[in-house]
Amino acid sequence: MKAILGLASLILIVNTGFAQVLKNPSIQEMVDSLDPQTPIKSNGHTRGLSRNLEVTPKSIDLSIQFEFDSAELQEVSKTVLSDLAVAMNNPRLINVSFRVEGHTDAVGSADYNFDLSKRRADTVANFLSNQGVNIGRLTSFGLGFSDLLNKQNPKATENRRVRIVAKN
């Protein structure tokens, strides 16, 4: 298997259930994507009763590249994560805690992918901490391939990602 190729990208997940790929996101776009106070854009659909609405935490999915079969970050991903650290330390987000979720594709066993995703989430949390984000604001989890972004293609590249979820 070859290492993941291409540039890191940012995928914004919104309540509508769609993913929108943002090419070269700015720090401001990251702040807006994670700020719990920023309203989520409507998709034009409404529901009659608000009790049927699910509140989805603000989150972003990052396609972070690691060395093959490893939790070592590739250089191309360090720029995106450095920008994310700046965004997390923005005054709008400084009091927000984050869940760092590691996700894999469905190649390999569930146990192996769970462990790999946890190690990768830990690597991202440690990198962000080394960039000045208070480690107390970060909790890392490995989810393996339990929450595929592309369920129609479990081996797709976009399933290998790190999701950042605002916790408050």
C-alpha positions in Angstrom: 0.0 0.0 0.0 1.3 3.4 -0.9 1.3 6.4 1.5 -1.5 8.9 1.2 -0.7 11.3 -1.6 -1.8 14.9 -2.2 -2.1 18.0 -0.1 -3.9 18.2 3.1 -7.5 19.4 2.8 -10.2 20.5 5.1 -13.7 19.2 5.0 -16.4 21.1 6.9 -19.2 18.9 8.3 -22.5 20.8 8.9 -25.9 19.7 10.2 -27.1 19.1 6.6 -25.1 15.8 6.5 -23.1 16.9 3.5 -19.3 17.5 3.4 -17.9 20.5 1.7 -14.2 20.5 0.8 -12.5 23.8 1.4 -9.2 24.2 -0.5 -6.5 25.9 1.4 -8.7 27.1 4.3 -7.8 30.3 6.0 -7.4 30.5 9.8 -10.6 32.6 9.9 -12.5 29.8 8.1 -11.2 27.4 10.7 -12.3 29.7 13.5 -15.8 30.1 12.0 -16.1 26.3 11.5 -15.3 25.6 15.1 -16.9 28.6 16.9 -20.0 27.3 18.8 -21.4 30.9 18.5 -21.3 31.0 14.7 -24.6 30.0 13.3 -24.7 27.0 11.0 -25.9 28.0 7.5 -29.3 26.6 6.7 -29.7 24.2 3.8 -33.2 25.7 3.1 -35.0 22.8 4.8 -37.0 23.4 7.9 -38.7 21.1 10.3 -42.0 21.8 12.0 -41.0 21.0 15.5 -37.7 22.1 16.9 -37.7 19.0 19.2 -36.9 16.9 16.1 -33.7 18.9 15.4 -30.5 17.3 16.4 -27.8 19.6 17.7 -24.6 18.7 16.0 -21.4 20.1 17.5 -19.3 22.3 15.3 -16.5 20.2 13.8 -14.0 20.0 11.0 -12.4 17.0 9.3 -8.8 17.2 8.4 -7.1 14.9 5.9 -3.9 14.6 7.9 -1.1 12.6 6.3 1.1 10.3 8.3 4.0 8.1 7.3 2.7 4.7 6.1 1.5 2.4 8.9 2.7 5.0 11.5 1.5 7.9 13.6 4.4 10.1 12.4 3.1 13.3 10.7 4.2 14.0 7.2 5.6 17.6 6.7 2.7 18.6 4.4 0.2 18.2 7.3 2.2 20.3 9.8 1.3 23.6 8.1 -2.4 22.8 8.3 -2.1 21.8 12.0 -0.1 24.9 12.7 -2.9 27.0 11.3 -5.4 25.0 13.3 -3.4 25.8 16.5 -3.5 29.5 15.7 -7.3 29.2 15.1 -7.8 27.3 18.4 -6.0 30.1 20.2 -8.2 32.8 18.6 -10.1 34.8 21.3 -13.4 33.3 19.9 -12.2 29.8 20.6 -9.9 30.3 23.6 -12.5 28.9 26.1 -13.5 26.0 23.9 -12.3 22.5 24.5 -11.9 20.1 21.6 -12.2 16.4 20.9 -9.5 15.1 18.5 -10.9 12.0 16.8 -8.7 9.7 14.7 -10.5 7.9 11.8 -9.2 5.3 9.4 -10.4 3.6 6.2 -11.6 0.0 6.4 -8.3 -1.6 5.2 -7.1 -4.0 7.9 -8.7 -5.3 11.1 -10.9 -3.3 13.4 -8.6 -3.7 16.4 -5.5 -2.6 14.4 -7.3 0.4 12.9 -8.7 1.4 16.3 -5.1 1.4 17.8 -3.7 3.3 14.8 -6.4 5.9 14.8 -5.9 6.5 18.6 -2.1 6.9 18.1 -2.7 9.4 15.3 -5.2 11.4 17.3 -2.7 11.5 20.1 0.0 12.7 17.7 -2.3 15.5 16.5 -3.2 16.5 20.0 0.5 16.6 21.0 1.4 18.6 17.9 -1.3 21.2 18.7 -0.1 21.3 22.3 3.5 22.0 21.1 2.1 24.8 19.0 0.7 26.5 22.1 -2.8 25.0 22.5 -3.4 24.1 26.2 -3.3 20.3 26.3 -6.1 20.5 28.9 -8.4 21.7 26.1 -7.8 18.6 24.0 -9.1 15.0 24.4 -8.0 12.4 21.8 -10.0 9.4 20.7 -9.4 6.6 18.2 -12.5 5.5 16.3 -10.9 3.3 13.7 -13.3 2.8 10.8 -16.5 3.0 12.9 -17.6 6.3 11.4 -16.7 6.3 7.7 -17.1 9.6 5.9 -17.6 7.7 2.6 -19.7 4.7 3.5 -20.1 3.7 -0.2 -16.4 3.3 -0.5 -15.0 2.1 2.9 -11.4 2.1 1.5 -11.6 5.7 0.2 -8.9 8.2 1.1 -11.3 10.7 2.7 -12.1 8.1 5.4 -8.5 8.5 6.7 -8.9 11.7 8.7 -8.7 13.5 12.0 -11.9 15.2 13.1 -11.8 18.2 15.5 -15.0 18.6 17.5 -15.8 21.7 19.6 -17.0 20.4 23.0 -18.5 23.6 24.4 
